[in-house]
Amino acid sequence: MRYQFLIDGGMSDRVNAAFPDMQVAPTTGGCTSLHGPVADYLAMRSIMARLDSLGLTIAELRRLPD
């Protein structure tokens, strides 16, 4: 499965490095798109925990078509 996390604000290179399997792209409206494969529920929780530990806010989460 593939998911997109819309992160409020921008992400530094250091933060981008914390998600090597994900693609990062700026979006209109001041958010950053973090998207890519998420293997299962445990992987989803791991990504969300990393985002939280980095102090980032998830503005939106959506499942992408495969």
Biopython code that builds the backbone (N, CA, C, O; Angstrom):
import numpy as np
from Bio.PDB.StructureBuilder import StructureBuilder

atoms = [
    (1, "MET", "N", (0.831, -1.173, 0.000)),
    (1, "MET", "CA", (0.000, 0.000, 0.000)),
    (1, "MET", "C", (0.881, 1.244, 0.000)),
    (1, "MET", "O", (1.993, 1.249, 0.529)),
    (2, "ARG", "N", (0.351, 2.287, -0.605)),
    (2, "ARG", "CA", (1.056, 3.565, -0.640)),
    (2, "ARG", "C", (0.217, 4.601, 0.090)),
    (2, "ARG", "O", (-1.010, 4.617, -0.016)),
    (3, "TYR", "N", (0.898, 5.462, 0.829)),
    (3, "TYR", "CA", (0.222, 6.514, 1.586)),
    (3, "TYR", "C", (0.900, 7.848, 1.352)),
    (3, "TYR", "O", (2.076, 7.922, 0.996)),
    (4, "GLN", "N", (0.119, 8.906, 1.564)),
    (4, "GLN", "CA", (0.646, 10.264, 1.517)),
    (4, "GLN", "C", (0.356, 10.934, 2.849)),
    (4, "GLN", "O", (-0.778, 10.948, 3.326)),
    (5, "PHE", "N", (1.401, 11.485, 3.435)),
    (5, "PHE", "CA", (1.294, 12.275, 4.654)),
    (5, "PHE", "C", (1.504, 13.723, 4.243)),
    (5, "PHE", "O", (2.550, 14.055, 3.685)),
    (6, "LEU", "N", (0.540, 14.586, 4.503)),
    (6, "LEU", "CA", (0.743, 16.010, 4.274)),
    (6, "LEU", "C", (1.189, 16.613, 5.593)),
    (6, "LEU", "O", (0.461, 16.589, 6.585)),
    (7, "ILE", "N", (2.397, 17.154, 5.585)),
    (7, "ILE", "CA", (3.027, 17.701, 6.775)),
    (7, "ILE", "C", (2.878, 19.217, 6.747)),
    (7, "ILE", "O", (3.144, 19.863, 5.733)),
    (8, "ASP", "N", (2.453, 19.767, 7.863)),
    (8, "ASP", "CA", (2.299, 21.215, 7.982)),
    (8, "ASP", "C", (3.679, 21.866, 7.967)),
    (8, "ASP", "O", (4.498, 21.609, 8.848)),
    (9, "GLY", "N", (3.937, 22.711, 6.966)),
    (9, "GLY", "CA", (5.219, 23.392, 6.860)),
    (9, "GLY", "C", (6.219, 22.622, 6.015)),
    (9, "GLY", "O", (5.863, 21.688, 5.296)),
    (10, "GLY", "N", (7.463, 23.027, 6.114)),
    (10, "GLY", "CA", (8.538, 22.414, 5.342)),
    (10, "GLY", "C", (9.303, 21.382, 6.159)),
    (10, "GLY", "O", (9.093, 21.234, 7.363)),
    (11, "MET", "N", (10.192, 20.675, 5.475)),
    (11, "MET", "CA", (11.024, 19.665, 6.128)),
    (11, "MET", "C", (12.475, 19.899, 5.732)),
    (11, "MET", "O", (12.777, 20.119, 4.559)),
    (12, "SER", "N", (13.367, 19.852, 6.708)),
    (12, "SER", "CA", (14.799, 20.047, 6.445)),
    (12, "SER", "C", (15.397, 18.779, 5.839)),
    (12, "SER", "O", (14.763, 17.724, 5.830)),
    (13, "ASP", "N", (16.619, 18.895, 5.334)),
    (13, "ASP", "CA", (17.326, 17.731, 4.783)),
    (13, "ASP", "C", (17.522, 16.655, 5.855)),
    (13, "ASP", "O", (17.447, 15.462, 5.561)),
    (14, "ARG", "N", (17.772, 17.078, 7.089)),
    (14, "ARG", "CA", (17.954, 16.131, 8.192)),
    (14, "ARG", "C", (16.671, 15.335, 8.423)),
    (14, "ARG", "O", (16.709, 14.124, 8.640)),
    (15, "VAL", "N", (15.539, 16.029, 8.373)),
    (15, "VAL", "CA", (14.254, 15.347, 8.558)),
    (15, "VAL", "C", (13.975, 14.434, 7.368)),
    (15, "VAL", "O", (13.509, 13.309, 7.553)),
    (16, "ASN", "N", (14.251, 14.893, 6.166)),
    (16, "ASN", "CA", (14.057, 14.055, 4.974)),
    (16, "ASN", "C", (14.844, 12.753, 5.079)),
    (16, "ASN", "O", (14.368, 11.700, 4.654)),
    (17, "ALA", "N", (16.050, 12.825, 5.646)),
    (17, "ALA", "CA", (16.901, 11.640, 5.787)),
    (17, "ALA", "C", (16.296, 10.603, 6.733)),
    (17, "ALA", "O", (16.667, 9.431, 6.684)),
    (18, "ALA", "N", (15.382, 11.020, 7.579)),
    (18, "ALA", "CA", (14.730, 10.091, 8.516)),
    (18, "ALA", "C", (13.716, 9.197, 7.812)),
    (18, "ALA", "O", (13.210, 8.247, 8.409)),
    (19, "PHE", "N", (13.413, 9.492, 6.542)),
    (19, "PHE", "CA", (12.418, 8.730, 5.787)),
    (19, "PHE", "C", (13.001, 8.326, 4.430)),
    (19, "PHE", "O", (12.534, 8.804, 3.396)),
    (20, "PRO", "N", (14.012, 7.454, 4.420)),
    (20, "PRO", "CA", (14.721, 7.138, 3.176)),
    (20, "PRO", "C", (13.863, 6.433, 2.119)),
    (20, "PRO", "O", (14.179, 6.510, 0.932)),
    (21, "ASP", "N", (12.793, 5.753, 2.521)),
    (21, "ASP", "CA", (11.953, 5.031, 1.566)),
    (21, "ASP", "C", (10.797, 5.870, 1.037)),
    (21, "ASP", "O", (9.990, 5.386, 0.244)),
    (22, "MET", "N", (10.714, 7.125, 1.474)),
    (22, "MET", "CA", (9.600, 7.980, 1.095)),
    (22, "MET", "C", (10.090, 9.116, 0.200)),
    (22, "MET", "O", (11.251, 9.519, 0.272)),
    (23, "GLN", "N", (9.201, 9.622, -0.636)),
    (23, "GLN", "CA", (9.516, 10.774, -1.480)),
    (23, "GLN", "C", (8.952, 12.016, -0.813)),
    (23, "GLN", "O", (7.879, 11.976, -0.213)),
    (24, "VAL", "N", (9.675, 13.107, -0.921)),
    (24, "VAL", "CA", (9.282, 14.364, -0.294)),
    (24, "VAL", "C", (9.127, 15.421, -1.383)),
    (24, "VAL", "O", (9.980, 15.556, -2.260)),
    (25, "ALA", "N", (8.019, 16.172, -1.312)),
    (25, "ALA", "CA", (7.789, 17.233, -2.290)),
    (25, "ALA", "C", (6.973, 18.346, -1.641)),
    (25, "ALA", "O", (6.038, 18.072, -0.888)),
    (26, "PRO", "N", (7.320, 19.602, -1.929)),
    (26, "PRO", "CA", (6.508, 20.711, -1.420)),
    (26, "PRO", "C", (5.161, 20.734, -2.141)),
    (26, "PRO", "O", (5.062, 20.302, -3.290)),
    (27, "THR", "N", (4.136, 21.233, -1.473)),
    (27, "THR", "CA", (2.815, 21.365, -2.085)),
    (27, "THR", "C", (2.368, 22.818, -1.987)),
    (27, "THR", "O", (2.980, 23.618, -1.280)),
    (28, "THR", "N", (1.318, 23.145, -2.690)),
    (28, "THR", "CA", (0.751, 24.472, -2.542)),
    (28, "THR", "C", (0.077, 24.542, -1.177)),
    (28, "THR", "O", (-0.393, 23.529, -0.659)),
    (29, "GLY", "N", (0.031, 25.703, -0.612)),
    (29, "GLY", "CA", (-0.605, 25.860, 0.689)),
    (29, "GLY", "C", (0.329, 25.697, 1.863)),
    (29, "GLY", "O", (-0.121, 25.657, 3.008)),
    (30, "GLY", "N", (1.635, 25.600, 1.602)),
    (30, "GLY", "CA", (2.606, 25.560, 2.693)),
    (30, "GLY", "C", (2.809, 24.221, 3.356)),
    (30, "GLY", "O", (3.411, 24.154, 4.427)),
    (31, "CYS", "N", (2.326, 23.152, 2.753)),
    (31, "CYS", "CA", (2.540, 21.810, 3.310)),
    (31, "CYS", "C", (3.644, 21.097, 2.538)),
    (31, "CYS", "O", (4.068, 21.553, 1.477)),
    (32, "THR", "N", (4.093, 19.996, 3.073)),
    (32, "THR", "CA", (5.055, 19.122, 2.414)),
    (32, "THR", "C", (4.429, 17.744, 2.295)),
    (32, "THR", "O", (3.866, 17.227, 3.259)),
    (33, "SER", "N", (4.529, 17.149, 1.108)),
    (33, "SER", "CA", (4.004, 15.802, 0.866)),
    (33, "SER", "C", (5.112, 14.779, 1.109)),
    (33, "SER", "O", (6.192, 14.861, 0.524)),
    (34, "LEU", "N", (4.827, 13.835, 1.967)),
    (34, "LEU", "CA", (5.708, 12.699, 2.227)),
    (34, "LEU", "C", (4.920, 11.479, 1.788)),
    (34, "LEU", "O", (3.908, 11.142, 2.402)),
    (35, "HIS", "N", (5.378, 10.801, 0.714)),
    (35, "HIS", "CA", (4.583, 9.697, 0.193)),
    (35, "HIS", "C", (5.457, 8.534, -0.250)),
    (35, "HIS", "O", (6.617, 8.694, -0.630)),
    (36, "GLY", "N", (4.842, 7.349, -0.183)),
    (36, "GLY", "CA", (5.554, 6.153, -0.584)),
    (36, "GLY", "C", (4.919, 4.910, 0.003)),
    (36, "GLY", "O", (3.821, 4.966, 0.556)),
    (37, "PRO", "N", (5.610, 3.787, -0.116)),
    (37, "PRO", "CA", (5.048, 2.511, 0.343)),
    (37, "PRO", "C", (5.037, 2.409, 1.869)),
    (37, "PRO", "O", (5.966, 2.844, 2.549)),
    (38, "VAL", "N", (3.969, 1.827, 2.378)),
    (38, "VAL", "CA", (3.841, 1.526, 3.805)),
    (38, "VAL", "C", (3.407, 0.071, 3.886)),
    (38, "VAL", "O", (2.299, -0.273, 3.475)),
    (39, "ALA", "N", (4.267, -0.776, 4.409)),
    (39, "ALA", "CA", (4.054, -2.230, 4.354)),
    (39, "ALA", "C", (2.839, -2.701, 5.150)),
    (39, "ALA", "O", (2.086, -3.560, 4.689)),
    (40, "ASP", "N", (2.651, -2.145, 6.332)),
    (40, "ASP", "CA", (1.577, -2.645, 7.193)),
    (40, "ASP", "C", (1.311, -1.639, 8.312)),
    (40, "ASP", "O", (1.890, -0.553, 8.339)),
    (41, "TYR", "N", (0.434, -2.019, 9.225)),
    (41, "TYR", "CA", (0.049, -1.127, 10.321)),
    (41, "TYR", "C", (1.257, -0.743, 11.179)),
    (41, "TYR", "O", (1.376, 0.411, 11.591)),
    (42, "LEU", "N", (2.138, -1.677, 11.447)),
    (42, "LEU", "CA", (3.318, -1.399, 12.262)),
    (42, "LEU", "C", (4.213, -0.353, 11.581)),
    (42, "LEU", "O", (4.734, 0.544, 12.244)),
    (43, "ALA", "N", (4.389, -0.469, 10.278)),
    (43, "ALA", "CA", (5.183, 0.516, 9.532)),
    (43, "ALA", "C", (4.523, 1.895, 9.579)),
    (43, "ALA", "O", (5.206, 2.913, 9.690)),
    (44, "MET", "N", (3.189, 1.920, 9.494)),
    (44, "MET", "CA", (2.449, 3.186, 9.581)),
    (44, "MET", "C", (2.682, 3.840, 10.938)),
    (44, "MET", "O", (2.946, 5.040, 11.013)),
    (45, "ARG", "N", (2.587, 3.064, 12.001)),
    (45, "ARG", "CA", (2.796, 3.596, 13.348)),
    (45, "ARG", "C", (4.229, 4.098, 13.520)),
    (45, "ARG", "O", (4.460, 5.102, 14.195)),
    (46, "SER", "N", (5.183, 3.407, 12.916)),
    (46, "SER", "CA", (6.584, 3.810, 12.998)),
    (46, "SER", "C", (6.800, 5.168, 12.325)),
    (46, "SER", "O", (7.487, 6.030, 12.873)),
    (47, "ILE", "N", (6.220, 5.359, 11.149)),
    (47, "ILE", "CA", (6.335, 6.641, 10.448)),
    (47, "ILE", "C", (5.698, 7.743, 11.282)),
    (47, "ILE", "O", (6.276, 8.818, 11.441)),
    (48, "MET", "N", (4.522, 7.484, 11.808)),
    (48, "MET", "CA", (3.828, 8.488, 12.606)),
    (48, "MET", "C", (4.610, 8.828, 13.874)),
    (48, "MET", "O", (4.640, 9.987, 14.286)),
    (49, "ALA", "N", (5.237, 7.841, 14.490)),
    (49, "ALA", "CA", (6.035, 8.082, 15.689)),
    (49, "ALA", "C", (7.272, 8.924, 15.354)),
    (49, "ALA", "O", (7.649, 9.803, 16.129)),
    (50, "ARG", "N", (7.909, 8.658, 14.197)),
    (50, "ARG", "CA", (9.070, 9.462, 13.793)),
    (50, "ARG", "C", (8.668, 10.908, 13.529)),
    (50, "ARG", "O", (9.370, 11.840, 13.921)),
    (51, "LEU", "N", (7.522, 11.084, 12.857)),
    (51, "LEU", "CA", (7.032, 12.433, 12.602)),
    (51, "LEU", "C", (6.788, 13.168, 13.919)),
    (51, "LEU", "O", (7.151, 14.335, 14.067)),
    (52, "ASP", "N", (6.173, 12.476, 14.867)),
    (52, "ASP", "CA", (5.891, 13.071, 16.171)),
    (52, "ASP", "C", (7.180, 13.419, 16.912)),
    (52, "ASP", "O", (7.296, 14.502, 17.486)),
    (53, "SER", "N", (8.142, 12.509, 16.901)),
    (53, "SER", "CA", (9.391, 12.757, 17.627)),
    (53, "SER", "C", (10.185, 13.912, 17.017)),
    (53, "SER", "O", (10.994, 14.541, 17.699)),
    (54, "LEU", "N", (9.953, 14.191, 15.735)),
    (54, "LEU", "CA", (10.624, 15.307, 15.063)),
    (54, "LEU", "C", (9.840, 16.612, 15.206)),
    (54, "LEU", "O", (10.254, 17.656, 14.700)),
    (55, "GLY", "N", (8.705, 16.538, 15.899)),
    (55, "GLY", "CA", (7.910, 17.733, 16.140)),
    (55, "GLY", "C", (7.099, 18.194, 14.943)),
    (55, "GLY", "O", (6.719, 19.362, 14.865)),
    (56, "LEU", "N", (6.826, 17.279, 13.999)),
    (56, "LEU", "CA", (6.082, 17.632, 12.795)),
    (56, "LEU", "C", (4.592, 17.334, 12.985)),
    (56, "LEU", "O", (4.216, 16.397, 13.690)),
    (57, "THR", "N", (3.758, 18.149, 12.342)),
    (57, "THR", "CA", (2.316, 17.994, 12.440)),
    (57, "THR", "C", (1.759, 17.410, 11.147)),
    (57, "THR", "O", (2.017, 17.932, 10.063)),
    (58, "ILE", "N", (1.001, 16.335, 11.263)),
    (58, "ILE", "CA", (0.341, 15.738, 10.104)),
    (58, "ILE", "C", (-0.958, 16.499, 9.866)),
    (58, "ILE", "O", (-1.867, 16.469, 10.696)),
    (59, "ALA", "N", (-1.035, 17.184, 8.723)),
    (59, "ALA", "CA", (-2.238, 17.929, 8.377)),
    (59, "ALA", "C", (-3.279, 17.017, 7.734)),
    (59, "ALA", "O", (-4.482, 17.235, 7.874)),
    (60, "GLU", "N", (-2.799, 15.987, 7.023)),
    (60, "GLU", "CA", (-3.706, 15.070, 6.338)),
    (60, "GLU", "C", (-2.974, 13.765, 6.042)),
    (60, "GLU", "O", (-1.761, 13.754, 5.830)),
    (61, "LEU", "N", (-3.717, 12.682, 6.033)),
    (61, "LEU", "CA", (-3.177, 11.361, 5.706)),
    (61, "LEU", "C", (-4.148, 10.714, 4.748)),
    (61, "LEU", "O", (-5.353, 10.684, 5.001)),
    (62, "ARG", "N", (-3.627, 10.191, 3.640)),
    (62, "ARG", "CA", (-4.515, 9.512, 2.694)),
    (62, "ARG", "C", (-3.826, 8.316, 2.049)),
    (62, "ARG", "O", (-2.613, 8.305, 1.840)),
    (63, "ARG", "N", (-4.633, 7.318, 1.744)),
    (63, "ARG", "CA", (-4.133, 6.147, 1.025)),
    (63, "ARG", "C", (-4.166, 6.462, -0.458)),
    (63, "ARG", "O", (-5.154, 6.984, -0.972)),
    (64, "LEU", "N", (-3.076, 6.139, -1.141)),
    (64, "LEU", "CA", (-2.960, 6.378, -2.580)),
    (64, "LEU", "C", (-3.272, 5.099, -3.341)),
    (64, "LEU", "O", (-3.063, 4.000, -2.827)),
    (65, "PRO", "N", (-3.772, 5.238, -4.566)),
    (65, "PRO", "CA", (-4.007, 4.034, -5.383)),
    (65, "PRO", "C", (-2.683, 3.312, -5.670)),
    (65, "PRO", "O", (-1.642, 3.948, -5.840)),
    (66, "ASP", "N", (-2.738, 2.012, -5.720)),
    (66, "ASP", "CA", (-1.530, 1.216, -6.001)),
    (66, "ASP", "C", (-1.155, 1.253, -7.448)),
    (66, "ASP", "O", (-0.167, 0.636, -7.846)),
]
sb = StructureBuilder()
sb.init_structure("model")
sb.init_model(0)
sb.init_chain("A")
sb.init_seg("    ")
for serial, (resi, resn, name, xyz) in enumerate(atoms, 1):
    if name == "N":
        sb.init_residue(resn, " ", resi, " ")
    sb.init_atom(name, np.array(xyz, "f"), 0.0, 1.0, " ", f" {name:<3s}", serial, name[0])
structure = sb.get_structure()
